[in-house]
Amino acid sequence: MRRFYAPISNFADQIVSLSEDETRHLRDVLRLKTGDEASVFDGSGREFRCSISTIGKKISELAIVEEIQPTSPESPLELAIAPTVLNGEKYDLIVQKAVELGVSSLIPLITVRCDVKPKDAAKRLERWRRIALEATKQCGRAKLMEIREPIVFADFVEDPVATNVIMFSEREGSDFSVVRAASQTTALFGPKGGWDDAELELARKRDINVVTLGGRILRAETAAIALTAILQHRFGDVN
């Protein structure tokens, strides 16, 4: 069944309306017709089987038939990841795979050795959100992964919202045994070249667990994806 996204505000009286972009995809790409069935999710975790009522130039309306279970359920682990922003399509890949792996939120991190300036990272925010939406539609989740505004590392570690923070590093860390089960976890991933000494020192001052996985040397994008999968396997629903 074809899947579409509509925010909660577009649901009213058993009718859901699709945006211009979703309407164009329904009409011009998928070539669906009135009477065809499709599913629509609201980004908060709910999904509905619907029947197409009208197809316009800018808006389509679908009649809600029943609520259904999303193909991909949400993980019991509320996992936030904060990967250092990378150049080019490498970060796009991290965003896409984070959605597939059930991450609840992603925080673009600006670190000392980051190759991307904060203002340039901010310009890519909408692109990352579009990638996350498409990945959500494809992987069967009904809840959108939140992508927050880019933040500098020093400001992030002062954030009282972050809980059970783990900082993965290629050096000067403990083994994985220090990571404890928790319903909420935030994982930090450094840039190519690793964390700066001052960042490691600041993390320890804030009682953040620094974890090193043996002698493996991973590319920055590989580390973010692989370690997210490990966390979901150990504490989430990838088992």
Secondary structure, 3 states (H helix, E strand, C coil): CCEEECCHHHEECCEEEECHHHHHHHHHHCCCCCCCEEEEECEECCEEEEEEEEECCCCEEEEEEEEECCCCCCCCCEEEEEEECCCCHHHHHHHHHHHHCCCCEECCEECCCCCCCHHHHHHCHHHHHHHHHHHHHHHCCCECCEECCCEEHHHHCCCCCCCCEEEECCCCCECHHHCCCCCEEEEEECCCCCCCHHHHHHHHHCCCEEECCCCCCCCHHHHHHHHHHHHHHHHCCCC
